[in-house]
């Protein structure tokens, strides 16, 4: 059996103020929910909006086409930061802008011993694997730990131990991995500075002599006691996310065009040819200044680009063989593999790369002169979105609409690279990957559209928008809207969304958390079916079959005062009358508990057949202090009850107290001071026994599932 997980993200904009939970079925979308109960009901289904083709992408015809677009984008970047009324962002010198910014073994394990059942990474879509810090095939557990891949024998449970490891390199720290058969792909970040920082000349050449980006180390683990390098792939670009489908890996990364950096000094230069800005210039005056300065900067920047080979401005890839020797360094893609928006963009480049784990195929990539900050993939298509609410909005400058742009790429069979298909825009910004879901050839998108009055003069929040669920379908190279429900819960924002088949769910919040149910079976006419108003909010929604939902979030009172983490089960068998049938609060004090599972679905492990749930938790409620793993029984029939807890406090003491000169916090009764960073959990069963495996920043423990006080094995990671 393979158990799924999902993810919930917390707000980027401070404490929650308004939250509404919405359930969508079939072609239904969301209905409005406002602070007043009377405003939360009704169907806000709206006719489809006409989508302009201006959002579609076009392939570059030549490197000269790319050069022209880069010149235009650079001019707009310089103008944007030179003329603003909140202080020049680029008060640094060219040096400050030179780099892009982000984001003993034992052999002889019994290869025949295997559990009957185990959970795997909790993913959004079946058959679409997601990278995580731990993977298992039942017999072994593979985890990224600092600068190593560590392999542990995991079955039989009482023989759990480290059997092999692989050091990735100096100053290389693993972030996540994929597992397929005898191959493991480990993702990490690589920084190679091949120049004296003080000697940087601002020309961009120094950066071409260095390499910053994402490293993919592909290992052959057929001998778990001695993993060996199969090949290594480096990409200039910071990894956004990745997916693996039947051994084929798709990775999205963001790069910065390596323009001659000395042009940034012009944002502060005093020059008679460039109009000066008054300190109190308003938005209209700033536009006048930009228009006047644009021809001057266009001429100077064009001259700078004339001395540059365009290919040298694009991201590169490197391939290393099984000995770790670099055997090829090439542009990540040709100029004609770069897609260009029809509007001026920033200097960001989004890379969509693919390779297979089953063979030694080279990495293949497509580029987009834009940025992407949110990725979703079905088994057929990959979508990348960028919202104007993000700190860096790539689709032009000046006043901004609260909107998101979405690009669709087809995932063809075989070794062919992703193929650009269409683009579109939707009102509002998206929370996380669960804000998108593809079904029956349509993309459903959940957005928050609370408006801000935003320009160079400042920003002001105006709670006259709401939350939307919008359905899109590809028509030629445009993602066109086929139906939508808009204006749900003005002043609130989405905290959770989940769309599965003809049903969907959404949570918004301010002071209470209504649960709305919707029918999404008709892509052209979504309808709200039911509403349930409760206190607190949910930040992640997990399916319990077709009739129930299991959620995690934060409890609260009628005034919106938050307390601790809570778990809830909802009965949605009657979509017109959703009901909360079970509620379990972990702690009651104000903001008195926390779990990574609130915002990371990979930390949420639910076994549907055994009806058990495990989450990392930290509790600081009065005299109670705990950090570790909490295990619960969770079923629609019996409710939610705690089975037990697992602490790694003793492992933390071993990890940090091996220094004989360290006294504080290292006596036997002070191990609690070194709280472990609990991360993940795995359920395994076999031979009539059930176990829970808990992974923290310092080690792994195996405990009996139904009596976690009984420890079977422990492994210290150093």
N, C-alpha and C positions, 0 to 999 in steps of 0.2 A: 504494500500500500504506500502511496505517496501523498503526503499531506501538504496542503497549500498554506501560504501565509500571505498577508497583504500589509499595506503601509499607510500610516497616517502622519501627516506633517502638522506641526504647530504653526501658529501665526508668526509672520515676519514682522508684524507691526505692534508688538506689545501684548499685554494681557487681553484675553478674549472679552468682548463686550456684548456680542450678540450671536446666538447660534441657533440654527434651525435644521432639523434632520429631515431629509427628504428621501422617499423611496420611489423609484421609477419602475414602471412595468411596461413592457412593450414600447410602443411609440410615444409613451407619455413623457412629459417633461415636468419641470418643477412648477409649483404654484407659489404665489407670493406669500411671504411671511414678514410681518412688520412688528413693531413693538406693541401695537394694539391688537388684541385678539381678533377684532372684527376685520382687520386688514389682512389677516393671514390666510383667509379662505378665498375660494373662487378659482376659476381657471384663467390664467393669463396667456393662453395660447395665442400666438401672433402669426400673421401671414409671413411667409418667407421674405427675407430681405434680398434685394438684388445685390449680387457681389460683382464688383468690377474685376476685369482681367488684369488690372494694374498690379495685382499681387502675384501673378504668375511669374515664374523664372524662365530665363532664356539662356541657353548655353553660349559661352563666349565664342565668337567666330575666330579669334586669333589672340595672340599675346598683346597686340596693339589695342584690341578692344579692352582687355584687362587693364592695360596701362591707363587708358583714358578714364575708366571707371575708378581706378585707384586715385588718380589725380583729383577727380571730382569729390570723392569721399574724403580725401585728406584736406582739401580746401574747406569742406564743411566742418570737419573736426576742428581745424584751427580757428575758424570763425566762431564756432560754438563756444570754445573755451576762452577766446580772446575777448569776446563781447558778452559779458554777463554781469549782473548786478550783485552777485553774492561772492565776489572775490575770484580772482583767477584761480582755477583749479590747478593749472600748470605753473605754479610759482617755483617749481624745481628746475634744475638745469637739465641738460640733455643726458647727463650721467644717470640721473634718477629715473629716466624713462628708457634706459637701455635694455632692461629685461622685461619680458612680459610677466604679469602677475597671475596668480591663480584666482586653483585652486589645488653526545656519544651514542651510537645507535646499535640496535640489535637486529640481526637477520633471522631468517628461518621462521617467519610467522606462518601459521597454518592457513594457507590460502583457501582451503575447502570449508572452513568454519564460517558460517554466515547466519545472521538472524533471519527469522521468518518475516519480519516486518520492521520498517523504520521510516521515520519522517525525513523529508528533504526540504530544500529551501522553499519557503512560502512565496509563491509567485502570483502575479495578477492573472496571467493567461496560461492555461494548461498547454504544455508542449513548448513554451517559450521560457527558457531558463534565464535567471537573473544572477549576476555576479554577487558573491557574498564572501565574508571572511572565513566561512567554514563550509565544507562539502563532505558528504559521506556516500559510500557505496554499501554501507552496512558492515563490511569486513574491516574497513579502515576509515579513519577520520582525517581529513586534510584541512589544515588551517594556516592562514598567513599570520605570522607572529614577528613583529618588528622587521628585521632584514632577512627572514627565513620563511621557507615553506616547511612546516612540520607535519610528519605523517605518523599517526598513532594507530596501532592495532586496536580495534574496538570490539571484537568478538572472538571468543567468549568474553563477557563483560568483566569477569574477574581477572582477565589477563590483559586488560587495557594498559598499554605502555607505548612509549615512543619507539618506533622501529627505524625511522629514517628522517633526514632533514636535508635541505639544500639552501645554502647561503646565496642570496641574490647578488651581493656585491657590497662595496663600501658605500655608505650614505644612500642606500637604496632601501626604501621601506614599502613593504607590500600593503596594498589596500584591499584587494578582493581577488577572487579566483573563479575559474570554471573547471569542472571535472567531466571527462568523458572517457570511459574505459581506462586505458593505461596512459592517458595524457592529461596533464594539468596545465592550464594557462593562468599565470599569476600576473596581475596588473600592479604596477608600481609607478612612481614618478622618478624621472631621471633629470639631474642637473649636472651639466658638464661645462664648467667655466674654463675656457682655454685662452684666457687673456688676463692681464693685470687690470683689475677694475679701475685703478687710478689712471691707466693709460687709454681708457676708452675714448675714441675720437669723435663719436657722434655720427659716424658715417653709415653705421649698420654693418660694416664688414666684420667687426668684432663678433657680432652675433652669429654670423655665418661660420665663424671658427668655433663656435660653441654649440651646445645642443641642450634644449630644455623641452621636456614633453613627457609622454607616456611610454613606458616600457612594458612589453608583453613577453614574459619569459615562459616558453613552452617546454615542459619537462616530460621526459619519458619515465614513468613510474612503474614500469612492468616489474622491476625489482624494487619493492617498497623500501627495502633497507638501503638502497643506493640509487636514489633518483639522479638522473643525468640530463644534461641539457640537450634538447632536441634542436631548438633554434631560438633566436631572440629577435623580436621586432620592436623597433623604436619609431615613434611618430611624434613629430613636432606638433604638440597640441595637448591641452589639458583634458583628460577624459571626463565627459559628461556622464555617460552611462553606456551599458552594453547589453546585448542579448545573445543567447545561443539557441539555435534551432537546428536540431539533428546534426550537431557537430560543426555547424557553420556559425562563426562569431561575427556579429555586427557591432561596431563600436562608433560612438559619436564623440567627437572631441572639438574643442574650440582653440583656434590659434589667433595670433595677431600678425597682420601683415608687417613684414620686416622693412618698413620704409626707412629712408635716411633720417635718423632721429634728430639731426640738428634743425630740421624744419620746425620742431616744436618750440624752439627758442623764439620763433616769430610770434608766439602768443603773447609775449611780453616786450617785444622790441619797440623802441621809440624810433619812429621813422616818419618823416614829413609826408611821405606818400601814402601812409596808412592813417585814416582818421582816428582821432583820439576819442575815447568814451568818457562821457560825463558820469560822475559817481551815482547820480540819481536817475539815470536813463531808464525809461519804462520799456515795455515790450515793443511798442511801435518804433521807438527810437533805436532800440537794439537792431531791429530789422533793417532800418535805414543805414545804420553803420555797417552792417554785414554786406548789404547790397553795394555800398560804396567801396568797401575794401575787397570784395570778391575778385574783381579783375586783377588787382595788384597781386594778391596771393596766388591766383590761378597762374599768372605768368611765372612767378618765382618757383612755385612748386612744380610746374611743368618742366622748367629748366633742370631742377634737381632730379626728376624722374628720367629725364633724357639720358642721364649718365648711368642709369641702372638697368641691368638685365632683368626683365620682369620675372623670369623663372626663378631668379635668386630671391625674390620677394615672397614666394609661396612656400608653404611648409614642406619639409623633407621627410623621407623615411629611410631607415637603416635596417639592414638585415645582417645578423651575425649567425655563423654556422655553429655546429655542435661543440666546437672548441672555444666559442666565445669571440672569434675573430670577425670583425666587420668585413663582409665580402661585397657589400653594395650600399651605396648612398645615392639616392635618386630623389627627384621631386616626387612628392606624394601623388601628384597627378599632373597631367598636361594642362595647358591653358584652356584647351577646348573641353576639358572635363570639369571646368569651373562654371557654375551656374550663377547668373547675375540677376538681381532684382531690377525692376524697371525704374525704381526710384533710387536716389542717392542713399548710400548706406554708410555705416561706420567702417572702420578698418578691421573688423573681425572677420575671420574665415571659419566656417563650420565644416568639419571633415566627417564624412561617413565612410568608414573603412570596413573591409571584411576579409576574413581568412578562415581556413578550416583547420581543425585540430587533427583530423584523420590523416592528412598528408602534409607534405612540405610545400604547399602552394604559397606563392608570394602574396603579399598584402595588396589589395586592390582598393582604390578609393575614388570618391567623388567629392567635389568641393562646392561650397556655396558662399558667396561673398555676403555674409550675414552672420548672426550668432544664433545659437539655440540653447535654451536653458531647461528644456523639459522634453523627455523622450518617452514614447510609448510604442510598443510593437505588438501586432498580432502575428499569426503564423504567415500571413500573406503580405503585410505592409508595415512600414515603419513611418512614424510621424514625429516630427520635431517642431516644437513650438517656442515662441518667444513672446513675452508679455511686456507691455509698456510699463507695467508696475515694477519691473526689474530695474536695478540700479543703472543698467546700461541698456538703453533702448536703441536698437540698431536701425530702425526704419525712419531715417530722417531726423531732423533736429527741431528746435523751437517748441511751440505748443504741441501737446500730445493728447491724443484721445486715449481713453482707457480701453485698450483692445489687445488682442493677441493674434499673431500671424502663425499659421500652421502650414507646414510643407509635408507632402506625402511622397514616400519612396516605395516602389514595389520591390519585394524580395524575391527575385527569380530563383528557379531551381538550378542545381549545379553550382559551378564556381563563378557564375556571372555576378557582377557587382550590383548593388542596389541602383534602381533606375528611377530618376525623378519623374513624377507623374502629374502633380497638381499642387496648387497653393490656394489659401483662402484666409479670411480674417473673421474673427468673432468679437462681439462686444465683451469687455471684461478681461480679467486675468485668471489664470488657472492656479490651483493649489499644488498639485503633484501629479504623478503619472496616472492616478485613478480618476483624474478629471477628464480623461479620454478613454473611450472604449469603442471598438469596431464590432459591428454586428450586421450581418446580411448586407454587406456592401456599403454600409453607412457608418460614419463616425459621429458618436455622441460626445458632446463637449460640455462640461459644467464650468461656469465662470461666475466670478463676483464682479459686479459692475457699479459699485458705489463710487460716484464721481468725485474727482478732485479738480478744483480750479487751479490748473498748473501752468505756469509760464516762468520766464526768467525772473519775474518780480517776486516769486514765491509760490506757496501752495496753500490751499484752504480746502478742508474736507467738506463736501456737500453730500449729505445722506439722502440723495434723491434717486439713486440708481436701484440696485437690487441684485438678485442672483438669477442666473439663466441656465437653462439646459437647451442646447442648440444641436440640431441634427444636420449633418453635412453629407453630401454625396458628390462624387467626382463627375464633372461634365467637361470633357476635353481636359484642359490643363487648369481648371478652376474647381475648387471645392465650394459647391453652391449649397446654400441653406434650403432644406426642404420643409422644416418645421421648427418651432421653438416655443418655449414658455419663458417669459421674461418678467422681471420686476418682482421677484420673490424676496420677501423680507428686506425691504429697504433699510439701510443702516447696519445690516448684519453682513457677515461674510461666511463663506463656505469653510467648514472645518473638516468635512469628510464627504467623499463621494464614492459610489460604487455602482456600476452598471453591468448587469449580467444578463445576456439574452434579451428577453422582452421586458425585463424588470431593471429598475435602477433605484439608487438610494442616495440621498444627499443630506448633509447636516450643516445648518448654519447656526449662529449663536449670538446673543447679546446678553440677555438675562435669563432666558429659558431656551429650551431645545425642543421645538416641535418636530415630530417625525412625519414627513409627508410621503405618501405613496402615489406612484404614477404608473400609468400604462404606456409602454413604449412600443407596442406592437404595430402601430401605424406611424410610420416615419414622418408622415405629413400632418398628423393631427394628434399630438401628445395631449394627455388629459390627466389632471390631478384627481386621485380617487379618494384619499383619506388623509387624516391629520391626527397626530398625537402630540400634545404639549406636555413636556416634562422639564425637570430642572437639571442643570449641569449640561454637559455636552458629550458627544462621542467624537473621537478623532480618527477612528479606524473601524470599518465595517467588514465583518467576515461572515460569509454565508454558512448557515447550518441547514443544508438541504435547501428545498424550495420554499419552505414555509416559515423559517425562522432566521433571525440575524443575531450574531454574537458581536458585541462592540466593546471597545475600550475607550475611555475618555476620562474626564475629570468631573466629579460631583459638585453640585452647587445648591444654593437655596433660591428662593423666589426673587431675591434682590440681585442675583448674579454673583454672589460671593462664592468663590471657589474653595473647595476643601481638598480631598485626596482623590487618587485614582479610583475609578469605579468600573465594574464590568456589568453589562446588561444583556438580557436576551429578550428579543421582541418576536411576537407572533404576528406574521404578516400573511397568514393563510387567507384572511379576508382583507384584501388590499384597501377596501373602503373603511375598515375599522382596525388599524394597527394597534396592538396593545403591548405594553411592557409586562412580561410575565415573571421576570426574575431580575433582581438587582443586588449587587454585592459591592460594598464600599471597603476599600483596603485600609483607609485611615480617614479620620474625621476632622483633624485640625486644618487650619487655613494653609493651602498649598503644602500639605504635610507628607505627600508621597509623590513619587515620580517613576516612570518607566520608559525605557528607550522605545518600547512598543507603541507609545503614544504617537511617535512620528516615524518609526521605521518598522515596516511590516515584516521584515526578516527576523525581528526579535519576538514575533508573535507566533507561537507554535501550538497548533490545535490538531489533535488527532480525532477525526470525526467518528471512527468506529469505537474507540475506547472512551470518547467523550471526556478527554483530558486536555487541559490548557496549561502552558508554561509561559511565564513572562519574567524578564528581569525587573527588579523592583528595589527602590530605596525608600525607606520609611523613616521619618524624623518627626514623630508625633508625640510630644510630651516626653515621657520617659522611655518610649519605645524607639529604638534605633536598629535598623536592619538594612543590609545591602546584600543582595543575592538573587536567587531564583525562587519564585513562588509557583507552586503547582496547584491547580484547581480541578475539581470535577465540574463540568459544565454541560448540562443537557436541558433540553426543553421540558422534559418530564420531571426531573428532580431538582432543577435549579443549579445554583453556583455555590460551591462550598470549597474551602481550602483543604487540600490534602496534606500539604507540608511545605517546608522550605529547605533550601540548600544554601549554605554560606561558604565562601571561599576565604574566610578570615584567616584560617590556619595556613592556607597556601600563601596568602599575602605575607604573613610573618616569615615563612620560609624564604620567600623571594627577596624580602628587604632586610631581614634580620640575620643574614649569614655573616655580616661583618661583626666581629667580636667586639669592636670598639663602639658599636651602636647600642645605646641603652634605652633611650626614650621610646616607648611604644613597643618594645620587643620582649617584655616579660610575658610569661605564659598567659596572664590574665589581661593583657593589653592588646591582644591581637585584633580586637574590634576597631582599634584606632586606624588600622591600615585597611580601610574598606576596599574591597575588590570592585573592579569595574566589570560587572556581569554583562555578557553580551548575547549569547545564543544558547539554545537548548535543542536536544534531539531525543525522541522517544525510540527505543528499540525493544523488540520482543522476540523470544525464541525459547524452545524447550520448556514452555509453560511459565516463563518468567518475564517480567516487565521491568524495564529500567528507564531512568531519565539521565541523560548526559548533559552536564552544564559546563559551558565554556566561558571563562572570564579572561581578563587581561593577564592573569598570572598562571592559569592552569585549567585543567579539566578534571571533573569529578564524575563518577558513576554511582548512582544511588538507586535503591529500590523505588519503583514508581509509586506504589501505594503506601510505602512507609519510608519517606525520604530520610528519616533519621538514621537509616541503615546505609552506611557507606560501603560500596563494593570495591572501588579503586579510586586512586587519584594520581594525577600527573602534574608535575611542576614544569612550567614553561619559563625558560630564562633566555 
